[in-house]
Amino acid sequence: MAEVEKLKQLQLQREALKKRGEQKVKETEKKRTEESVQTVCPECGSRQLVHDYERAELVCQNCGLVLDEEFIDRGPEWRAFDHDQRMKRSRVGAPMTFTIHDKGLSTMIDWRNRDSYGRAISSKNRAQLYRLRKWQRRIRVSNATERNLAFALSELDRMASALGLPRNVRETAAVVYRDAVDKNLIRGRSIEGVAAAALYAACRQCSVPRTLDEIAEVSRVSRKEIGRTYRFISRELGLKLLPTSPIDYVPRFCSGLNLKGEVQSRAVEILRQAGERELTSGRGPTGVAAAAIYISSILGGERRTQREVAEVAGVTEVTIRNRYKELAEKLDIEIIL
């Protein structure tokens, strides 16, 4: 019974920490908005404001007016010159993240049998610590909702890692999935399908586009189901996503083909001209981007075959052939094969 009481206390502490963390985030955002208002000098209208940390003043660099004084330095009082020193002297945990079901605010009992001073724990107390550790791990996911959320977010992280997506895309995908859970859009659909659709939406929101075929390769559901679920959640959540631009695909395709920056710049310029003449509307962005790269590689003297470009872009050679002929004809580009 004593252990159950301890576990209940731990759970209450965890909920209190969650609420405290959310309150701190709101207070920080409020302070930022208040600070962002004072960005113009009232005397001369200059925006060149400098923080003088020695005198704790906010000074206009143009006329010298002191806008604020005696402000608090919220940074650490210690100095660190490398990563190890920074980690040793830091007294806070990891930042809050949406990619973990409890937002990373839960407590954790370390597996090393040492106390906060680094001293070894006696054998008499190790059995009790082991039981506490086991129950702590179990109550971290307390109900079915948290268990499903933990599974979905781990699936999101797995797919994002397989696609090599950056951190901001993972955070955005986690937020989209949480919004879908809050609006009860998961009922009747597979968790993997909604997670894959959320990742596809996050890629488009963050301008790091991935095709449905690429998402389907790393997920456990079909391309058709991902597309259907994506259309459903984007309609229900009111996600206003613009059509993907072919220019967004150019850096990744050029990197896969080992092409120089000049070829990439020329391909982007071709796509800009094609966009101005509305040659890209109604056509797949990957096919148009692949055709522009094919033309640019020939003009830049780094010729790549249609098959090589098609393999990297994930389209057929016929698509590249049709698109590059259209671009060359409409933009008056002379190509010597």
C-alpha positions in Angstrom: 0.0 0.0 0.0 2.8 2.4 0.8 4.2 1.9 -2.7 0.8 2.6 -4.3 0.6 5.8 -2.3 4.1 6.8 -3.5 3.1 6.1 -7.1 -0.1 8.2 -6.7 2.0 11.1 -5.3 4.4 10.7 -8.2 1.5 10.9 -10.7 0.1 14.0 -9.0 3.6 15.6 -9.1 3.8 14.8 -12.8 0.5 16.5 -13.5 1.5 19.5 -11.5 4.7 19.7 -13.5 2.8 19.5 -16.7 0.5 22.4 -15.7 3.5 24.4 -14.4 5.3 23.9 -17.7 2.3 25.0 -19.8 1.9 28.1 -17.6 5.5 29.0 -18.0 5.2 28.7 -21.8 2.2 31.0 -21.8 4.1 33.5 -19.6 7.1 33.4 -21.8 5.0 34.1 -24.9 3.3 37.0 -23.2 6.6 38.5 -22.2 7.9 38.1 -25.8 4.9 39.9 -27.2 5.3 42.8 -24.6 9.0 43.1 -25.5 8.4 43.0 -29.2 6.1 46.0 -29.0 9.0 48.2 -27.9 11.1 47.9 -31.0 11.1 51.6 -32.2 12.8 54.5 -30.5 10.1 57.1 -29.5 12.5 60.0 -29.9 13.9 59.4 -33.4 11.9 56.5 -34.7 15.1 54.3 -35.2 14.9 50.5 -35.0 18.6 50.1 -34.1 18.1 49.3 -30.4 21.0 47.7 -28.5 21.0 45.8 -25.1 23.8 47.1 -22.9 24.3 44.1 -20.6 26.9 45.8 -18.4 24.5 48.6 -17.4 21.3 46.6 -17.9 19.9 49.1 -20.3 18.1 49.2 -23.7 19.7 52.0 -25.7 18.9 53.5 -29.0 22.1 53.3 -31.1 21.1 56.4 -33.2 20.3 59.1 -30.6 21.4 57.4 -27.3 18.0 57.5 -25.6 17.7 54.9 -22.8 14.4 53.1 -23.4 14.6 50.6 -20.6 16.8 50.1 -17.5 17.6 47.6 -14.8 16.2 44.7 -16.9 16.9 41.2 -15.6 19.4 38.9 -17.3 17.6 35.6 -17.6 20.7 33.7 -18.7 22.8 31.4 -16.5 25.1 32.9 -13.9 27.9 30.4 -15.0 30.1 30.2 -18.0 30.9 27.1 -20.1 33.5 26.8 -22.8 32.6 23.4 -24.3 29.6 21.0 -24.4 30.7 18.8 -21.5 31.0 21.8 -19.1 27.6 23.1 -20.3 26.0 19.7 -19.6 27.6 19.4 -16.1 26.7 22.9 -15.0 23.2 23.0 -16.4 20.5 22.5 -13.8 17.5 22.0 -16.2 16.2 19.1 -18.2 15.4 18.8 -21.9 13.1 21.4 -23.5 9.4 20.6 -23.9 8.6 18.7 -27.1 5.4 17.6 -28.8 7.1 14.4 -30.1 6.7 12.7 -26.7 3.2 11.8 -25.4 3.8 13.6 -22.1 5.7 16.5 -23.8 8.9 15.4 -22.1 7.7 16.8 -18.7 7.4 13.5 -16.8 9.9 12.4 -14.2 12.4 9.6 -14.7 14.1 7.3 -12.3 17.6 6.6 -13.6 18.9 3.0 -14.0 22.2 3.8 -12.4 22.0 2.9 -8.7 23.4 6.2 -7.4 21.9 9.1 -5.6 21.9 12.8 -6.5 25.5 13.1 -5.0 26.8 10.3 -7.0 27.1 7.9 -4.1 26.2 4.2 -4.5 22.8 3.2 -3.1 23.0 0.5 -0.4 21.8 -3.0 -1.2 19.0 -2.7 1.4 17.3 0.0 -0.6 18.0 -1.3 -4.1 15.0 -3.7 -4.1 12.7 -0.8 -3.2 14.3 1.4 -5.8 13.8 -1.3 -8.4 10.1 -1.6 -7.6 9.6 2.2 -7.8 11.5 2.3 -11.1 9.3 -0.5 -12.5 6.0 1.2 -11.5 7.2 4.6 -12.6 7.8 3.2 -16.1 4.3 1.7 -16.0 2.4 4.7 -14.8 4.1 7.0 -17.3 1.6 5.7 -19.8 -1.5 5.7 -17.6 -4.5 5.1 -19.9 -5.4 4.0 -23.4 -5.4 7.5 -24.9 -1.8 8.1 -23.8 -0.8 4.6 -24.9 -2.2 5.2 -28.4 -0.6 8.7 -28.5 2.8 7.2 -27.5 2.5 4.6 -30.2 1.5 7.1 -32.9 4.3 9.5 -32.0 6.9 6.7 -32.0 5.6 5.8 -35.5 6.0 9.4 -36.6 9.5 9.5 -35.3 10.4 6.3 -37.1 9.1 7.5 -40.5 10.7 10.9 -40.1 14.1 9.2 -39.3 13.7 7.0 -42.4 13.1 10.0 -44.6 15.8 12.1 -42.9 13.4 14.9 -42.0 14.5 17.8 -39.7 13.3 18.5 -36.2 10.8 21.2 -37.1 8.9 18.8 -39.4 8.7 16.2 -36.6 7.3 18.8 -34.2 4.8 20.1 -36.7 3.6 16.6 -37.5 3.2 15.8 -33.8 1.1 19.0 -33.4 -1.1 18.1 -36.4 -1.6 14.6 -35.0 -2.5 15.9 -31.6 -5.1 18.3 -33.1 -6.6 15.3 -35.0 -6.9 13.4 -31.7 -8.5 16.4 -29.9 -11.1 16.7 -32.7 -11.7 12.9 -32.5 -10.7 12.3 -36.1 -8.8 9.0 -35.4 -12.0 7.0 -34.7 -12.5 4.5 -37.5 -9.1 5.0 -39.0 -5.7 3.3 -38.4 -3.2 5.1 -36.3 -0.5 4.5 -38.9 -2.6 6.1 -41.6 -3.3 9.3 -39.7 0.3 9.5 -38.5 1.5 9.2 -42.1 -1.0 11.8 -43.3 0.1 14.2 -40.5 3.7 13.8 -41.6 2.9 14.5 -45.2 0.9 17.6 -44.2 3.9 18.8 -42.0 6.3 18.3 -44.9 4.2 20.6 -47.0 3.7 23.1 -44.2 7.5 23.4 -43.6 8.4 23.5 -47.3 10.3 20.2 -47.1 8.1 18.3 -49.6 8.0 14.6 -49.8 5.7 12.7 -52.3 3.0 10.4 -51.2 5.0 7.5 -52.7 8.0 8.3 -50.5 5.8 8.5 -47.4 4.1 5.2 -48.4 7.5 3.5 -48.7 8.4 4.0 -45.1 4.9 3.7 -43.6 2.8 0.5 -43.1 -0.2 1.7 -45.1 -0.9 2.2 -48.8 -0.5 5.4 -50.8 -4.3 5.5 -51.4 -5.1 5.4 -47.7 -2.6 8.1 -46.9 -4.0 10.4 -49.6 -7.6 9.8 -48.4 -6.7 10.4 -44.8 -4.7 13.5 -45.6 -7.6 15.1 -47.5 -9.9 14.3 -44.6 -7.8 15.8 -41.8 -6.8 18.8 -43.9 -10.4 19.5 -44.5 -11.5 18.9 -40.8 -8.5 20.8 -39.3 -8.7 23.7 -41.8 -5.1 23.3 -43.0 -4.6 25.8 -45.8 -1.8 24.3 -47.8 -0.7 25.7 -51.1 0.2 23.4 -54.0 3.8 22.2 -53.8 6.2 24.2 -56.0 8.6 22.3 -58.3 11.4 24.5 -57.0 11.2 22.9 -53.6 12.3 19.6 -55.1 15.3 20.9 -57.0 18.0 20.9 -54.3 17.2 17.4 -53.2 17.2 16.0 -56.8 20.4 17.8 -57.7 22.1 16.5 -54.6 21.1 13.0 -55.5 22.5 13.5 -59.0 25.8 15.1 -57.7 25.2 18.2 -59.8 26.9 21.6 -59.1 25.3 24.7 -57.7 25.3 26.4 -61.1 23.1 23.6 -62.6 20.8 23.9 -59.6 20.5 27.7 -60.0 19.8 27.4 -63.8 17.1 24.8 -63.1 15.4 27.1 -60.5 15.5 29.9 -63.1 13.9 27.7 -65.7 11.1 26.8 -63.3 10.6 30.5 -62.4 10.1 31.4 -66.0 7.8 28.4 -66.5 5.8 29.5 -63.5 5.4 33.0 -64.9 4.1 31.6 -68.1 1.8 29.1 -66.2 3.5 26.0 -67.7 3.6 24.2 -64.3 -0.1 24.4 -63.5 -1.9 21.1 -63.8 1.3 19.1 -64.0 3.1 17.0 -61.3 5.7 19.1 -59.6 8.3 16.3 -59.5 8.0 15.7 -63.2 8.4 19.4 -64.0 11.4 19.7 -61.6 13.0 16.6 -63.1 12.6 18.0 -66.6 14.1 21.4 -65.6 17.1 19.6 -64.0 17.6 17.5 -67.1 17.6 20.6 -69.3 19.9 22.4 -66.9 22.4 19.5 -66.8 22.7 19.5 -70.6 23.2 23.3 -70.8 25.7 23.3 -67.9 27.8 20.5 -69.5 27.1 18.0 -66.8 24.8 15.7 -68.8 22.6 13.2 -67.0 20.5 10.6 -68.8 16.7 10.6 -68.5 16.9 7.3 -66.7 19.2 8.7 -64.0 17.0 11.7 -63.4 13.9 9.6 -63.4 15.3 7.2 -60.8 16.1 10.1 -58.4 12.9 12.0 -59.0 10.6 8.9 -58.8 8.9 9.5 -62.2 9.0 7.8 -65.5 11.3 8.6 -68.4 8.2 9.3 -70.6 7.1 12.0 -68.2 10.6 13.7 -68.3 10.6 13.5 -72.1 7.2 15.1 -72.4 7.9 17.9 -69.9 11.3 18.8 -71.1 10.0 19.1 -74.7 7.2 21.4 -73.5 9.6 23.6 -71.5 12.1 23.8 -74.3 9.5 24.8 -76.8 7.6 27.3 -74.7 10.8 29.0 -73.2 12.8 28.9 -76.5 15.6 26.8 -75.1 17.8 25.3 -77.7 19.0 21.8 -76.6 21.7 20.0 -78.5 21.4 16.2 -77.7 
